[in-house]
């Protein structure tokens, strides 16, 4: 039976081969790795946006809604907080793609703080804050549920 794959056949039966599963291909990533890639990509994007928004807030840009009342402090303080959160997110995002052991929980912590900060800054940019908050929750899910798997598991 050269050239055929599958099981040996008895007389009168045909050889059937089953298709290979995706996870059986050589070099395939483990189940749930897509969530980790998603989390790393989104945390890098959120970190970049937080850096941009932080710079805009510190520079008192016209990007934000005028005469907004914040939970505490003012726009300048929120700008610095957002800048720091963005820098931590950027470091965690790079670490996630480098598969650094510290990056998973740093990413979870940064995304959690970022989610809380987005809820507190709904007054400044309402729809965008809700969208970023939802993305942060998905990042947390991806890192907690699938972030601890190593390739080949």
Secondary structure, DSSP 8 states (H G I E B T S, - for coil): -TT--S----TT---------GGGSTT---TTHHHHHHHHHHHHHHHHHHHHHHHHHHTT-TTS-TT---SSS-HHHHHHHHHHHHHHHHHHHHHHHTT-TTHHHHHHHHHHHHHHHHHHTTTTSHHHHHHHHHHHHHHHHHHHHHTT--TT-
